[in-house]
Amino acid sequence: MSVADDPSWVMASTGTVKHWLVMDGDTTRAPFTTRIAGAGRHLPPTHLSTDELMATTRHRTHIDLEKLTGIYERRVSVGDEDSYTLAISAARDCLAHANRSAQSVDAVISCSITKFHNGLTQWLEPTMSGAVAEAIGAEKAMTFDVSNACAGMLTGVTIANNWIRHGSIERALVVSGEYISQLSRNAAQHIRTIMSNELASLTLGDAGAALLLERAPVGSAGITLAGFTTVADHSRLCLAYPKGDAPAARMFTDARAIHQVAMADTPLLLHEVLDAAGIALHDIDHVITHQTSARAIRKGMKKMVAEFGEGPRHDAVITVDRYGNTASTTHTVALIEELEAGRIRPGETVALIALASGLEIGVVLLTLDEELVGTYGHDH
């Protein structure tokens, strides 16, 4: 069957750009509901302030990065942790909050951009998902890796949601470990002005994150809908690759252009998602976008309110100011921050919005139930 014959695919059009919009939310074809059973994260203990990072630049830049991005610090590995250990720690934290055993997991999906293990060596085989599953004792789980830039974890959530809804599996662990701060160290040696295409590298921080998805009774709170689209015309606006003698990689980004095209194309997808879900923007309680910079998030939400003539019930969540951009883990890191602070109540609607290099745009709508929310907070 072609995508044109499948009702879960919708043709979307943006000006002269046409692309396929992937959605799953058809309850007539999917008898099961997917709930979030647990969320876990692991942050390296080392704090690196923006002032400390800018003090390492080779050239005198006169850039006030904290004012520009709103980021005053981030967590970084100093070589004591890598993608593998960050992911394992987050996975264990997730299972502990969910009170589920690793043996009950049917699938482990690793979604990180970085796959560093034992230093700055990218491990493609054996897979990171297989290594994490083995380390936590998920002996029966099938494993595979998926990389989709900073939208990686939400892509893994969408895949796991589809499998659970259609009855293929009962429980999946979506995990990521991002040891990505070495891009900042590399960029610090080359940046000269605010116009540098490596400036975005200075916003990065390290983190591990994991989400446990499982089958729930029909009618239960859970994932309402997941929609993704790729606008490939903009795929070269952010590229990372090994260059010269620098360890790992360097990243080159046209941050202004990415922000502009994301703001132009996101409303289209969000309209599609809200229409499919039968809700309006003001029905959403919490919005967690990809954490690029505090300034970009506030500017983007202001434009979204202008586009829709209304906004969500609460201001967009911002955690980038103290954790930096932790790549594919940002949504989970921010979600747990809100849960631990008691700002999300059972039954409220949360929208996770992915804006990733590619250009990948995604929205996951979900409702968290009392069982999950009750495991977080100051008393836990």
PyMOL commands that set and color helices and strands:
alter all, ss='L'
color gray80, all
select helices_A, chain A and resi 3-5+50-54+65-69+83-98+102-104+128-136+149-165+182-187+199-203+232-237+255-277+281-283+294-308+320-323+327-340+370-373
alter helices_A, ss='H'
color red, helices_A
select strands_A, chain A and resi 9-14+17-24+33-42+46-49+73-76+107-110+142-145+171-178+207-216+223-230+238-241+250-253+286-289+349-356+360-367
alter strands_A, ss='S'
color yellow, strands_A
deselect
rebuild
show_as cartoon
